[in-house]
Amino acid sequence: MQRRQFSTRLVALAATAAVGAPALAQDAGPTRILVGFAPGGSVDVVARLLADKLKDVLGTQVIVENKPGATGRVALAEAQRSRPDGRTLVMAAGGAMVIFPWLYPTNLGYDPVKDFTPISRVTTLGFTIAVGPAAPVTDMKGLIAWLRANPNKAMYATSGAGSVPHFAGLLLGQTLGLTLNHVAYKGNALAEQDLVGGHIPMLIDSPTGTTIDLHKSGKLRIVAVTGKARLPALPDVPTLQEAGVDLAIDNFFGLYGPAGIPADTLARLDRAVAQVLSQKDVRDKILAAGLLPDHGSSQELAAMQAMQLKRWEAPIKSSGFKVE
């Protein structure tokens, strides 16, 4: 029933998405979507899917500009400084808006609430919990038993310190009553190599096409996903809750602009994103990347951001983690 209601809402939004497009088309210059990471990552893939379709919906050129650096903060800083005319947007992963404020309490460089206009939630995603040869188990129950029996080997890798998966692992450990030691890698690919090579027992990170392919080939095994729902790309992999662990952790990708975007421009952009996300080919490509296409209005994105910002405060502060 929820999916049917969601589809109905998307259709209704899509029917009005083209309203106002001619006015935007008359303006000079393209619309830019900034991405704070190098090409090829999940955020970049989703941004390019949007840009390709938004140009037709909005009636203007839409381009993606990669501004890698400082785990996405370079792109956010540029978006923050831009004119609030709806021409400069940024595709942000949730961690930049709900984790970083607690990691950089005095030198983040932006206020995630005051300095940006939430436009649309684009995707939600749970993280995958994968094991390799170093943890000879086949499911989450077996992994928990192995971790309890091997506390000196209870380590998990992620693609970076201070990331959402980093703190997701800490929450998982707290929920299980275990101490899980974090091992940070500089990127998912390196972590996967060590997982497959038997150098690290467990990896918690965003789902990628590579991870899913390695799972299907048997080189690693994804034993659970952390979100509230199973991933369509991994229909046989249970959620943590289905595996008996009382924990659910979702991340999101959201489209933002600088603070002060006029209400009519904001509404036009949100309707356009809704129309793009209602298109089957776009949804299929997002699903293939291990993500869930999940449009949320400006208000819904703001509410999710506020909820997660509050949720992560205590775990991060209690972890004692400091950014070097």
N, C-alpha and C positions, 0 to 999 in steps of 0.2 A: 504493500500500500504506500509506503514512504517513497519508493522509487517512482510509482505512478504519479504521486503528487509532485515529486521533483520534476518529472518529465513534463507534466502539465504546466508547471511554473515556468520552465525553460521555454516552452512553446509560446506562452503568453508574452514573456519578455522578448522573445525573438521577433514576434509579430510587430513590435514597436521599435525594434533596434535601429531601423534605418532612419527614424525621425531625427532630423537635425543634421544628417550626414552632409547634405549639400552645403550648409553653412560652413562646416569644417573644411570641405573640399575647396572652398573659395579662399581660404587662408593660405598664406605663403609658408612654404617649408614643410618638411616631413614630420611625422610623429615618431619620436624615438623611444624605444624600450631599452633601458640600460640593464645590463646583466653583470653582476660583480664577479664573474668567474670566466675562465677560458672557454672557448667553444667546445661543445661535445658533452658537457655535463647535463644533468637532469633539468636544472633551472634554464640553461641555454636552450635545450631542446623544446621545452614548453614555450618559452618566449618566442622562438622562431615559428612554432606552429601558430601561435596567436597572431604574430605580425603578418604572416602570409595571408591569413584570412581577414584580419581587421582592415587591411587596405581596401578590400572590396566593400566591406560593411560601412566603413567611415568615409569612403570616397577620397582617400588621400594616401600618400605614400607612408608606409610604416616600416621602419628599419630597426634592427637590433644592433646595439653597440656594446661590445664586450669591454668592460672596465675592470679587469681582475686586480685584486690586491686587497690585503687586510681582511681576508675572508668575507668579501662582499661589501665592506664598508666604504671603499673608494666610490663605487657606483652609487651607494646611498647618499654619500656626501654631495656628489654632483647633482643628484635629483633634488636634494634638500635645497641647494642654492639656485635651482632653476626657476624660471617664471611659472606662476601657477595658471598656465593657460591650457593645460591638458596636452601639451606638445612633448613634454619630457616626462616619461614614466619610468618606473623601475620594477623589475620582477624580483621580489625578495623572498628568500626562504625564511620560514618562520623563526628560526634561531636568531636571526639578526634583529628581530623585533621583540622576542620574549626571553632569550637567553643572554644576549650581549649586554643588556642594561644592568644585569647583576654581575657580569664579569668585568665590566669597565664602568664602575659607578661614578668615576670622576673624569674619565678621559675618553668616553665613547665618541663624542663629537656630534651627537644628535640625540634628540628626544624622540623615541619611536611613536609617541602619542601626539605631541604638540607639533612636530616638524613635518608630518606627512599626512596626506589625505588617503585613507583606504579607498580603493576603487572597487576591486572585486577579489574574492577568493577564487582561485583557479583550480587548484588541486588539493587533496589531502593525501597523506601517505603514512602508513605505518612502517616501521623498520623491520628488516629481516634479521633473524637470529640464525646464524649459520655455523656449522661445525665442520671440521676437517679430520684428517687421519689421527691427529693428536687426541681427539676426543671420540673414542670408538662407540658412538651411540647412534640411535636411529630416530629418536623422538625427544620431545621436551622433557617428558618424565624421566627418560634415561639420562638426559643431560643434567638434570637437577641432582639425580642420584650420584652421577659421576663427579660433579662439583663438590658435593658433600664428602665424598670418599677421597677426593684429591685436592684438599684446600691449598696446597702449595702450587698447584697447577691451575688454580681458578683465575684465569686471565681472559680478558676479552679485548679484541682490537676494534678500533674505529678509524675513520679517515682523518681524525684530527682532534686534538685536545680542545676542550671548550665547546664542542659541538653538541647538538641535541642528542645524538647517539651516545656520546660520552656520558651524559647525565642520565640517559635512559638506562644505561648499564648500572649506574649507581642505584637508581630506583629499583631496578630488578633485584639487585643484591639485597637491598633493604627489605623488599617484600618477601624474599626467600629466607631472610635471616642469615645471609652469607656475605663474606667479604670478597667482592670481585675486583681484581686489580686491573686497572686500565692500561692499555698499551696503545699509544697514539702513533699513527702512521701519517705520512704526507700524501694522502690520497687513498682512495678505495682500491685501486689496482694493486698497489704494493701490499696492502693488507690481505687482499685475496690471494696473492702469490704465496705469502707466508702461511696462510690458512691451508691452502691446497698442498703446500710443501711439508706440512706437519710441524711447523715452527711455532704456531699459536693455535690453541684449541678452539677458539670461538671468535666470531666476528659479528658485531652489531652495527648495522649501517643502513643507509637508504637503499632500497632495491634498485638494481641496475639490470640492464639487459645481459651484461656479462655474468652477474651473479646468478641470474635465472638460468642462463645457458649452462653454467658450471653445475648447477643443481640438477638440471635435467640430464646432464651427461654423467652424473654420479661422482664428479670430482670433489664436490662438497655437498653438504646436505643442509637445507633450510628446514629447521625443526619447528619454527613458529614465526608469526608476524606480530608486531606489538600493537597494531591498530585495533579499532573496535570491530572491523570487518575483515574478512579474508580478501586477499588480492585476487582479482580475476585472472591475473597471469600465473597465479599459484593456487588454483582452486582446491588442491588437496592438502595444503599446508594450513594448520589450525591457527587461530589467534591464541595469544597467551591465556585469555580467559577460557577459551575452549579447552586448553591444555591443563586447566586447573590452577592457573596463577591469577590472582585477583589484581590485575594491572592492565591498563590500556594506555598507550602513548601514541598520539597522532601528531604529525607535523603538517605544515601547510605551505603552499606557495601562494603569494598574494601579489596583486598588481597595485602599486602605490604611485602617488604623485606628490609633489610638494604641498605643504599646507596652503590653504586658501583657494583651492580650485573652486570656481563658481558651481552652484548647485546644478544648473542646467548642463554644464559641461560634464560634471561628474555623472549625472544620470545617463547622458548620452554614451559615455564610455562604458558604464556598467551594462547597459542594454546591449551594446555591441559585443562585449565579452560573453554575455549570456548567449547571444546568437551563435557566436563561433563555437562555444562549448556544446551547443545542441547539435552540431553537425557530426554525423556518424564517423566520418573519416578522421576527424580530429580526436574524437573520443577513443577510437580504436588505437590510434598512435600513442595517446597518453597512457592507455591501459597496457599497451605493449612495452612501455618504458617502466612498468611496475608501479604506476601512480594511478590515482583515482580522480577522473575529471569531476569536479565538485564545485559548481558555481555557487558563490555566496555573495549577496549584495554588499554594498559599502558598509551598511550597518551590521550585517552578519560577520563580515571580516573584522570590523572593529571590536565586536563582542567576543569573538574567538581569541583575538589578540589579547584583550584585557583579561580573559579567563586564564589563558596560558601564562601570561606575564605574572599573574598572582601565584599560579601553581608552582612555577619553577623557583620562586624566591627562596623558600626554605631549603629545598634540597641543595641548591647551589651554595648558599651561605654555609650550610652545615658540612658540606664536603671539604671545605677549607682550600679548595682549588684557587690558585692565583695565576693570573696571566703573566707570563714572563716577559 
